[in-house]
C-alpha cells in the first residue's frame, strides 16, 4: 500500500512538472511571437509597466521598467523607447541628469536644460537588462530589417540647433549590435539633427535639420555609407516650407506637409510622394492636420483633422485615404486624439483619446468595422504607445 502511495505521489509530481513546463513553453512561445504587436507604457509612480497588444486580443503585461524621474518624487512615462520588429528586444533611454544651457526668462527665473540620457538594452524574452556602453543620441535609433543591427547617431555636447550650426559639427552615424557591441562608423552628416525613419533593405531613410528653418530628406546606403538626398516636388530648395515627413514601411514613399501661398493666403497642403519623384498625390484636407501615418500595406494613409463643432468644441476626425482610388473615408471622431499607431496587420489602430483633463483612454479601433473599445486609461503623461512596425 505504501509503495502504491509513493508511486501515485511520483506520478503526480511528474504531471505537475509537465504541466508547468508546458505553461512555460506556451508563455515563451507567446513572447517570441510579438512581431506586428503594438506596445504601451502605463506609468504608476516610479514604475512604468510595459504591455503589448496584438490583433484585437487583450493586452498582456511584459515587464516593469523605471519611470522617468523629472523632479523629486515626480515621474512621467519613458520618453525615448525603440523596439525590434520581432518584439524581442527593447532599447530605452534612462534619464540620468540635466545640464543648464541658458535662461528662458530672467523675470520668472526660468532656465532651459539639456537632458542627459543613458541607453539600456532589454531582452524581453528573459527580462534581462543591461547598460549600452555607447554615447547614443536618444532621438534617433532604428533596427535593421532582421533585428541583428541598430543604427544610431552619436551624442554631442551642443544642446541647440544654433549651437551646432556655430560649431559646424557633423553628426556621426554608427551601426552596431543591438547591445552596442561591434560598433562601426558609417558616415558623418552635415545635419545638426538627424531623425531616422526606416531601415529597409540596404538603406536607412531619414529626415534632418541642417540649420534653423532648413530641412533635408534622404537615405544612407549601409553597404558603402553613400548619402542620397531628394527634394520633394512642392518644396523650396532648402525644404524650408515643408515639414512632418513620414516614410512608408519600405521607404519608397513619404508623406509631407507643405506651406503654400494661394490667392495671397497661406495654406497647408498634405502630399504623398515616391522617393524617386515619379509619383505624387495630394490629399485634400480642409482643416488643421495633427497626425499623419502609413498603414503597413502602404496602400492607405491615415490622417487626423481638427474640426470645431458648435456647442461641443474641437473634435479630432481620423481619415483613411486609399491611394489607388483616392477615396477619403472618415473612420472615427473623437476628443483630442493622439499617438496613433497601427498594428502589423493594418486592421487595428491604437491611440489616446481625452475623456477629461485628468483621464485619457487608450483606444483600440477596428478599422473595417469601425468598432472602438477602451484598453486602458490614465493621465496623459503616464501613457505612451509605440511599435517596431
Order of alpha helices (4+ residues) and beta strands (2+ residues): alpha-beta-beta-beta-beta-beta-beta-beta-beta-beta-beta-beta-alpha-beta-beta-beta-beta-beta-beta-beta-beta-beta-beta-beta-beta-beta-beta-beta-beta-beta-beta-beta
